[in-house]
């Protein structure tokens, strides 16, 4: 592939340093020929029987889950369930749950350490969270309460199990929901042992077990002691990991059910008692527990986390997409045979021009509906489904690779800076700044807005001049490296391209450690 083709991005002129932390969001499953033959045989014979029986047991759980809450009012469900409902239904769900995992191939659950009582540790925090099989940890924990999305209530059987569990539900669509969840967690955690323990997966999403994601503070807001719980799958072949990039749900389920035997290790670490500072600062508390658990697991504790549907990492005071989103746009355009350099952007500096998907397709000369939808969906749309063509112009300019970093940042400034009422100068305000960083680095807008406010503190205005913006993006010791890593096109020969792999030190994981290394050559 020649220089300047869409998607040909890689860091240049890196400096040597120690290797970066592994990317926890990527899982690659490599099978030898013998393993493929074994999985084909077992997948045809063992997996269908196991999965079928497991689904039968899953539906048998429903009557026990329904019976525990049947006839109870919402007020009664705000208190722990006791009596015969607790005894019969709890033991029924516990026994059937163990049978379900046994049928899926988890023949052994090895427990180490001692689980603390609800008075000693009202909250349990489990990590690493690597698969949808992780609820197996609820069995040695005697089915503690969980936190789940409110949308899961509508899922057959799963919704009934959540009601049975008296789970704490959070809605992503209700801004007040998180506040209510925090209050409910605090109420249960400080009930003096009245409520069962609450189990959290503080990473909030699944990884590949090679590093711990940044812990979310929800489990630590109450400021009460927590007990860390480690989950390991010490099998010769890792078929359970379900990461952001890797095998899908059906493949993970099928391969795991094809294993003759899967083993799970659950280890209870000593109860962590927060200091007064940690009790007041949930983020500090979460970070310190994360480090303790990472040390016990022998893996790195990272700043990686999910924001929306994208994995990000903290670089300085900025959150940055672990992989540039423009890569995905570049792939779409490359498959369509489009070279961004031939597109007449036609964006007017300083003024937005909203375009529809149809106009977008005409401007880029795209005809395939799937390609148009994929490329158009990269850009932020307003309530009418329109996008700002300045966003398109900047993305195409970055993908083109024909501009130097200085020219590209100048173009970005000219597109989004606003003219002042007095004087000839233009200034880049928080909206334009956050748009640029979101487009080029994948930074969530709130993080970029906060950084803009910090950069503006040095001056008297609420905006950045071209000089200030380029000092930040080109010459800052940390952020300058970040921009060059994402945006400087490689000088490669035709037919090859430099693409940083997920764990390459050319990615932001390495930048967060202050080092950058040369990426490996990979085929396009």
Secondary structure, 3 states (H helix, E strand, C coil): CCCCCCCCECCCCCCCCCCCCCCCCECCCCCCHHHHHHHHHHHHHHHHHHHHHHHHHHHHHHHHHHHHHCCCCCCHHHCCCCCHHHHHHHHHHHHHHHHHHHHCCEEEEEEECCCCCCCCCCEEEEECCCCCCHHHHHHHCCCCEEEEEHHHHHCCCHHHHHHHHCCEEECCCCCCHHHHHHHHHHHHHCCCCCCCCEEECCCCCCCCCCEECCCCHHHHCCCCCEEEEEEECCCCCCCCCCCCECCCHHHHHHHHHHCCCEEEEEEEEEEECCCHHHHHCHHHHHHHHHHHHHHHHCCEECCCEEECCEEEEEECCEEEECCCHHHHHHHHHHHCCCCHHHCCCCCCCCCCCEECHHHHHHHHCCCCHHHHHHHHCCCCCCCCCCEEHHHHHHHHHHHHCCCCHHHHHHHHHHHHCEECCCCCCEEECHHHHHHHHHHHHCCCHHHHHHHHHHHHCCCCCCCECHHHHHHHHHHCCCHHHHHHHHHCECCCCCCCECCCCCCCCCCHHHHHCCCCCCCCCECC
